[in-house]
């Protein structure tokens, strides 16, 4: 079974984040997955919302100034656990309308 890491950058995305996390939580997949969030100093703490959908043991969260959009991919790549087989760079305001999307993405790569 493949392990998937979903990377997401956050900055004051409270309005959309709940719907995005809900859509990912409803995925029909046999792949283990976890999240790595980097929060560029949002006004509100997103962790309670994140933990409404996902177990704390599957979440890595860092709150820090990123220095700008151009640095986020490098910072996020440093957060990826070693046992990750596949990485999904996820926007914090894009909803997964297909409940089989993760399965389809990984299946296409394998």
N, C-alpha and C positions, 0 to 999 in steps of 0.2 A: 504494500500500500504506500502510495506516495505521500510525502508531507509537503503541504503548500503553505507558504507564508504570504500573507496579504499585508502590504505596506501602505500606510495612509498618512499623509501630512494633514495636519489640522491647523486652522486658525479662524476662530469665531464662526464655525459652521454649524451652530446649534440647530438652526431651522431645518437643515437637510439631513443632518447626521443620523437622527433616529430612523428615518425612512431607509437610508442606505444600510445601516446595520441590520434593521429588520429584514431587508431583502436578502442580505447575505446569510443571516441566521436561518432562513427558510430553504437553503440549498439542499437538494437531494443529491448527496454525494457519499462515496465510500472513502474519500480521501480525508486524512487528518489535516486540519489546518489551524493556524494560529495567526495572530495579528501583531504587527509592530506599528505603533503610532508615534509620530513625532509631532509635538504640539508647539507651534511657534508663538508661545505666550498668549494663548487665547484669554479673553476676559473671564469666561466661565470655565469651570473645571468639567471636562467632558467625561471623566472616568465614571461617575454614577450612571450616565447614559450607556456607556460602553458595557459596563457590568450588568446592565439590565438584559443584555443579549448574549454575552459571552462570559465564560468562567475566567476568573482572574488568572488561573494557571496557564491560559492560552493567550494572554495579553502581555506584551511588552510596551511600556509607555515611557516616553521621555518628554519632559517639558523644558524647552530651552530656546533661547534665541538662535535662529538658524543662520543669520547673516544674510539672508536673501534667498529668493526662489532658486537661483542658480546652484546653490549649495545643497539643497534638500536631497536630490537623488544620491549624492555621495554619502551624506549622513545616514540616510535610510539604508543604503546598502551595507553599512557597517553594523546595522542592527540585526541582520539576517542570521538566524541560528544555523549552526554548521550542519544540522541534519535535514536541512531544507532541500527538497528536490526541485520545486518550482516556485517562482515568485510572481505575484500579481501586484503591480503598481495600481492602486485603487484611488480614484478621485473621491473626495469626501462629499461630493454632491451628485454622484451618478448611481442611480438605483439599478439593481439587477432584476429586470422584469421576468427573466426566464429562470425558473427554480432549478433548472438543470445546467445552468451556465458554467459553473465550476467543472462539473463532470465533462461537459463538451470541450472546454478549453484544454483540460489536461489530456483527455482522450485524443484530441487533435495533435498534441505534442508527442504523445507516446506512439 
